Amino acid sequence: MTPAEAEAAHLRGPESTVDHSFRRMQDLRKVSREYPFICPVDFKPHKGSPPGEDPNNDPTFVERHDPNDGAHYNG
């Protein structure tokens, strides 16, 4: 089977096509390890309050919320 026949049979994509989905999943896993919680105020990935603890379980988190505290993912 020639490369043209394989491409026509959908056995492989065009030679110049690069699949970035695998790299994207690696990046998302890295972010989720570093920022394991979702901020209950602005719904961005968050390190925790204090780091490592779920901000949803902290009753004073909303009052002390600062988007520039360095605990938010800004990527």
DSSP file (Angstrom, degrees, kcal/mol; ACC not computed):
  #  RESIDUE AA STRUCTURE BP1 BP2  ACC     N-H-->O    O-->H-N    N-H-->O    O-->H-N    TCO  KAPPA ALPHA  PHI   PSI    X-CA   Y-CA   Z-CA
    1    1 A M              0   0    0      0, 0.0     0, 0.0     0, 0.0     0, 0.0   0.000 360.0 360.0 360.0 130.6    0.0    0.0    0.0
    2    2 A T     >  -     0   0    0      1,-0.1     4,-2.4     4,-0.0     5,-0.2  -0.409 360.0-107.5 -82.2 162.3    1.4    3.4   -1.0
    3    3 A P  H  > S+     0   0    0      0, 0.0     4,-2.3     0, 0.0     5,-0.2   0.866 121.7  53.7 -57.6 -35.7    1.3    6.4    1.3
    4    4 A A  H  > S+     0   0    0      2,-0.2     4,-2.1     1,-0.2     5,-0.1   0.900 109.5  47.1 -66.0 -40.4   -1.4    8.0   -0.9
    5    5 A E  H  > S+     0   0    0      2,-0.2     4,-1.8     1,-0.2    -1,-0.2   0.901 112.0  50.2 -67.6 -40.2   -3.5    4.8   -0.7
    6    6 A A  H  <>S+     0   0    0     -4,-2.4     5,-2.9     2,-0.2     6,-0.7   0.905 111.4  48.6 -64.2 -41.0   -3.1    4.7    3.1
    7    7 A E  H ><5S+     0   0    0     -4,-2.3     3,-1.3     1,-0.2    -1,-0.2   0.906 110.9  50.5 -64.9 -40.7   -4.1    8.4    3.4
    8    8 A A  H 3<5S+     0   0    0     -4,-2.1    -1,-0.2     1,-0.3    -2,-0.2   0.831 109.7  50.8 -66.0 -31.3   -7.1    7.8    1.2
    9    9 A A  T 3<5S-     0   0    0     -4,-1.8    -1,-0.3    -5,-0.1    -2,-0.2   0.356 115.2-118.0 -87.4   5.9   -8.1    4.9    3.4
   10   10 A H  T < 5S+     0   0    0     -3,-1.3    -3,-0.2     2,-0.2     3,-0.1   0.776  77.5 128.5  63.3  29.4   -7.8    7.1    6.5
   11   11 A L  S   <S+     0   0    0     -5,-2.9     2,-0.3     1,-0.3    -4,-0.2   0.675  80.0   5.3 -86.3 -18.3   -5.0    4.9    7.9
   12   12 A R  S    S-     0   0    0     -6,-0.7    -1,-0.3    -9,-0.1    -2,-0.2  -0.974  77.9-117.9-158.0 154.6   -2.8    7.9    8.4
   13   13 A G        -     0   0    0     -2,-0.3    -5,-0.1     1,-0.2    -6,-0.1  -0.158  54.3 -59.9 -84.1-178.6   -3.1   11.6    8.1
   14   14 A P    >   -     0   0    0      0, 0.0     3,-1.5     0, 0.0    -1,-0.2  -0.312  51.5-117.2 -60.4 148.0   -1.2   14.0    5.8
   15   15 A E  T 3  S+     0   0    0      1,-0.3    -2,-0.1    -3,-0.1     0, 0.0   0.793 112.3  52.3 -61.4 -29.9    2.5   13.9    6.4
   16   16 A S  T 3  S+     0   0    0      2,-0.0     2,-0.4     0, 0.0    -1,-0.3   0.529  85.1 105.7 -86.5  -4.9    2.7   17.6    7.4
   17   17 A T    <   -     0   0    0     -3,-1.5     2,-0.5     2,-0.0    -4,-0.1  -0.615  52.1-164.5 -80.7 130.0   -0.1   17.3   10.0
   18   18 A V        -     0   0    0     -2,-0.4     2,-0.8     2,-0.0    -2,-0.0  -0.958  14.7-138.7-115.6 130.8    1.1   17.3   13.7
   19   19 A D        +     0   0    0     -2,-0.5     3,-0.3     1,-0.1     4,-0.3  -0.797  22.5 176.5 -91.0 111.6   -1.3   16.1   16.4
   20   20 A H     >  +     0   0    0     -2,-0.8     4,-2.2     1,-0.2     5,-0.2   0.422  57.9  92.9 -93.2  -0.3   -0.9   18.5   19.4
   21   21 A S  H  > S+     0   0    0      1,-0.2     4,-2.1     2,-0.2    -1,-0.2   0.858  82.4  53.6 -66.5 -34.4   -3.6   16.9   21.6
   22   22 A F  H  > S+     0   0    0     -3,-0.3     4,-1.7     2,-0.2    -1,-0.2   0.930 111.2  45.4 -64.7 -44.4   -1.1   14.6   23.4
   23   23 A R  H  > S+     0   0    0     -4,-0.3     4,-2.2     1,-0.2    -2,-0.2   0.884 110.6  54.8 -65.6 -38.6    1.1   17.6   24.4
   24   24 A R  H  X S+     0   0    0     -4,-2.2     4,-2.4     1,-0.2    -1,-0.2   0.898 106.5  51.0 -61.8 -41.5   -1.9   19.6   25.4
   25   25 A M  H  X S+     0   0    0     -4,-2.1     4,-2.2     2,-0.2    -1,-0.2   0.888 108.5  51.9 -64.9 -38.3   -3.0   16.8   27.8
   26   26 A Q  H  X S+     0   0    0     -4,-1.7     4,-2.0     2,-0.2    -2,-0.2   0.915 110.2  49.0 -62.4 -41.9    0.4   16.7   29.3
   27   27 A D  H  X S+     0   0    0     -4,-2.2     4,-2.2     1,-0.2    -2,-0.2   0.903 110.5  50.3 -64.3 -41.2    0.2   20.4   29.9
   28   28 A L  H  X S+     0   0    0     -4,-2.4     4,-2.4     1,-0.2    -1,-0.2   0.882 109.4  51.1 -65.8 -37.7   -3.2   20.1   31.5
   29   29 A R  H  X S+     0   0    0     -4,-2.2     4,-1.6     2,-0.2    -1,-0.2   0.896 109.4  51.0 -64.8 -39.0   -2.0   17.3   33.8
   30   30 A K  H  X S+     0   0    0     -4,-2.0     4,-1.9     2,-0.2    -2,-0.2   0.924 111.4  47.4 -63.9 -44.5    0.9   19.5   34.9
   31   31 A V  H  X S+     0   0    0     -4,-2.2     4,-2.9     1,-0.2    -2,-0.2   0.907 110.1  52.7 -63.1 -42.0   -1.4   22.4   35.7
   32   32 A S  H  < S+     0   0    0     -4,-2.4    -1,-0.2     1,-0.2    -2,-0.2   0.795 109.0  50.1 -69.1 -25.9   -3.8   20.2   37.6
   33   33 A R  H  < S+     0   0    0     -4,-1.6    -1,-0.2    -5,-0.2    -2,-0.2   0.891 117.3  39.3 -74.1 -39.4   -1.0   18.9   39.8
   34   34 A E  H  < S+     0   0    0     -4,-1.9    -2,-0.2     1,-0.3    -3,-0.2   0.820 129.2  31.1 -79.2 -31.8    0.3   22.4   40.6
   35   35 A Y  S  < S+     0   0    0     -4,-2.9    -1,-0.3    -5,-0.2    11,-0.2  -0.726  71.2 167.1-126.3  79.0   -3.2   24.0   41.0
   36   36 A P        +     0   0    0      0, 0.0     2,-0.3     0, 0.0    11,-0.2   0.585  55.0  62.3 -77.6  -9.5   -5.4   21.1   42.3
   37   37 A F  E    S-A   46   0A   0      9,-2.2     9,-3.6    16,-0.1     2,-0.5  -0.782  73.6-128.4-117.2 158.9   -8.4   23.2   43.3
   38   38 A I  E     -A   45   0A   0     -2,-0.3    18,-0.1     7,-0.2     5,-0.1  -0.922  33.4-117.7-103.2 127.5  -10.9   25.5   41.5
   39   39 A C     >  -     0   0    0      5,-3.0     4,-1.7    -2,-0.5     5,-0.1  -0.449  14.8-146.0 -64.2 127.6  -11.3   28.9   43.1
   40   40 A P  T  4 S+     0   0    0      0, 0.0    -1,-0.2     0, 0.0    22,-0.0   0.591  93.9  49.9 -73.2  -8.1  -14.9   29.3   44.3
   41   41 A V  T  4 S+     0   0    0      3,-0.1    -2,-0.0    20,-0.0    21,-0.0   0.903 131.1   7.3 -94.0 -53.4  -14.8   33.0   43.5
   42   42 A D  T  4 S-     0   0    0      2,-0.1    -3,-0.1    25,-0.0    -1,-0.0   0.346  91.8-124.5-116.3   6.0  -13.5   33.3   39.9
   43   43 A F     <  +     0   0    0     -4,-1.7     3,-0.0     1,-0.2    -5,-0.0   0.794  63.0 136.2  58.0  34.7  -13.5   29.5   38.9
   44   44 A K        -     0   0    0      1,-0.1    -5,-3.0    -5,-0.1    -1,-0.2  -0.760  68.2 -83.9-103.5 156.0   -9.8   29.5   38.0
   45   45 A P  E     -A   38   0A   0      0, 0.0    28,-2.2     0, 0.0     2,-0.3  -0.356  55.6-170.1 -57.8 140.0   -7.3   26.8   38.9
   46   46 A H  E     -AB  37  72A   0     -9,-3.6    -9,-2.2   -11,-0.2    26,-0.2  -0.976  32.3-139.2-139.9 145.3   -6.0   27.6   42.4
   47   47 A K      > -     0   0    0     24,-2.2     5,-1.9    -2,-0.3     2,-0.2   0.795  61.7-102.9 -74.9 -29.6   -3.2   26.2   44.7
   48   48 A G  B   5 -C   51   0B   0      3,-0.2    -1,-0.3    23,-0.2     6,-0.2  -0.651  33.5 -70.5 128.2 174.2   -5.3   26.3   47.8
   49   49 A S  T   5S+     0   0    0      4,-1.9    12,-0.1     1,-0.7    -1,-0.0  -0.821 132.2   9.3-143.5  97.8   -5.8   28.4   50.9
   50   50 A P  T > 5S-     0   0    0      0, 0.0     3,-2.4     0, 0.0    -1,-0.7   0.716 127.7 -83.7 -63.0 168.1   -3.3   27.8   52.5
   51   51 A P  B 3 5S+C   48   0B   0      0, 0.0    -3,-0.2     0, 0.0     3,-0.1  -0.142 118.4  24.9 -49.7 128.7   -1.5   25.9   49.7
   52   52 A G  T 3 <S+     0   0    0     -5,-1.9     2,-0.4     1,-0.3    -4,-0.2   0.265 101.6  98.5  99.9 -10.2   -2.7   22.3   49.6
   53   53 A E  S <  S-     0   0    0     -3,-2.4    -4,-1.9    -6,-0.0    -1,-0.3  -0.900  81.7-105.3-113.6 142.5   -6.0   22.8   51.3
   54   54 A D    >   -     0   0    0     -2,-0.4     3,-1.4    -6,-0.2     4,-0.2  -0.449  19.0-151.3 -67.3 121.0   -9.3   23.1   49.5
   55   55 A P  G >  S+     0   0    0      0, 0.0     3,-1.1     0, 0.0     6,-0.3   0.722  93.5  68.6 -66.2 -19.2  -10.6   26.8   49.4
   56   56 A N  G 3  S+     0   0    0      1,-0.2    -2,-0.1   -18,-0.1   -17,-0.0   0.746  98.9  50.4 -69.3 -21.9  -14.2   25.5   49.2
   57   57 A N  G <  S+     0   0    0     -3,-1.4    -1,-0.2     1,-0.0    -3,-0.1   0.406  91.1  90.4 -94.2   1.7  -13.8   24.3   52.8
   58   58 A D    X   -     0   0    0     -3,-1.1     3,-1.5    -4,-0.2     4,-0.4  -0.872  59.9-163.1-101.9 108.9  -12.4   27.6   54.1
   59   59 A P  T 3  S+     0   0    0      0, 0.0     4,-0.2     0, 0.0     3,-0.2   0.717  90.2  48.7 -66.7 -19.5  -15.3   29.9   55.3
   60   60 A T  T 3> S+     0   0    0      1,-0.2     4,-1.9     2,-0.1     5,-0.1   0.388  83.6  95.8 -98.4   4.1  -13.1   33.0   55.2
   61   61 A F  H <> S+     0   0    0     -3,-1.5     4,-0.6    -6,-0.3    -1,-0.2   0.917  81.0  51.3 -62.4 -45.2  -11.7   32.4   51.7
   62   62 A V  H >4 S+     0   0    0     -4,-0.4     3,-0.7     1,-0.2    -1,-0.2   0.885 111.1  48.5 -62.0 -39.2  -14.2   34.6   49.9
   63   63 A E  H 34 S+     0   0    0     -4,-0.2    -1,-0.2     1,-0.2    -2,-0.2   0.872 117.6  41.0 -67.8 -36.7  -13.5   37.6   52.2
   64   64 A R  H 3< S+     0   0    0     -4,-1.9    -1,-0.2     2,-0.0    -2,-0.2   0.365  84.5 138.6 -92.4   5.9   -9.7   37.2   51.8
   65   65 A H    <<  +     0   0    0     -3,-0.7    -3,-0.1    -4,-0.6     3,-0.0  -0.274  22.4 172.2 -60.4 128.7   -9.8   36.5   48.0
   66   66 A D    >   -     0   0    0      1,-0.1     3,-1.6    -2,-0.0     5,-0.3  -0.940  24.1-157.8-137.2 113.6   -7.1   38.2   46.1
   67   67 A P  T 3  S+     0   0    0      0, 0.0     3,-0.3     0, 0.0     5,-0.2   0.673  95.0  53.2 -66.8 -14.0   -6.7   37.3   42.4
   68   68 A N  T 3  S+     0   0    0      1,-0.2    -3,-0.0     2,-0.1     0, 0.0   0.046  73.7 108.1-106.9  25.4   -3.0   38.5   42.5
   69   69 A D  S <  S-     0   0    0     -3,-1.6    -1,-0.2     1,-0.1    -4,-0.0   0.516  89.8-115.0 -81.6  -4.2   -2.0   36.4   45.5
   70   70 A G  S    S+     0   0    0     -3,-0.3     4,-0.1    -4,-0.1    -2,-0.1   0.397  97.2  96.3  86.9  -3.2    0.2   34.1   43.3
   71   71 A A        +     0   0    0     -5,-0.3   -24,-2.2     2,-0.1     2,-0.3   0.512  65.7  87.0 -95.3  -6.0   -2.0   31.1   44.1
   72   72 A H  B    S-B   46   0A   0    -26,-0.2     2,-0.6    -5,-0.2   -26,-0.2  -0.685  81.2-119.9 -94.0 147.9   -4.1   31.4   40.9
   73   73 A Y        +     0   0    0    -28,-2.2    -2,-0.1    -2,-0.3   -42,-0.0  -0.767  31.5 175.2 -83.9 122.2   -3.1   29.9   37.5
   74   74 A N              0   0    0     -2,-0.6    -1,-0.1     1,-0.1    -2,-0.0   0.039 360.0 360.0-115.9  25.3   -2.7   32.8   35.0
   75   75 A G              0   0    0      0, 0.0    -1,-0.1     0, 0.0    -2,-0.0   0.451 360.0 360.0 -84.0 360.0   -1.5   30.8   32.0
